[in-house]
Amino acid sequence: MTLATARHILVDTEEKCNELKDQIANGADFADVAKANSNCPSSANGGDLGQFGPGMMVPEFDKVVFSADVGSVEGPVKTQFGYHLLEVTSRS
């Protein structure tokens, strides 16, 4: 089974998600942006979700985490929780 580790930032709007993605693209630290902006409890850990396998997260999340390049920041990804920026930190 493939396992991945990822971190994410969860916000309420697509606009906010794009704004934060731009900040990260311009050199802001993903973990710092997550701590300051994410609505998810994982924000305390810089958005780190730990390690998980396929099917453990919502389908929209899985699709990105198991296909995107490691280290790339993907999003906005819309789920029932809101809009996510995702960064795959490892996959094996």
Secondary structure, 3 states (H helix, E strand, C coil): CCCEEEEEEEECCHHHHHHHHHHHHCCCCHHHHHHHHCCCHHHHHCCEEEEECCCCCCHHHHHHHCCCCCCCEEEEEEECCEEEEEEEEEEC
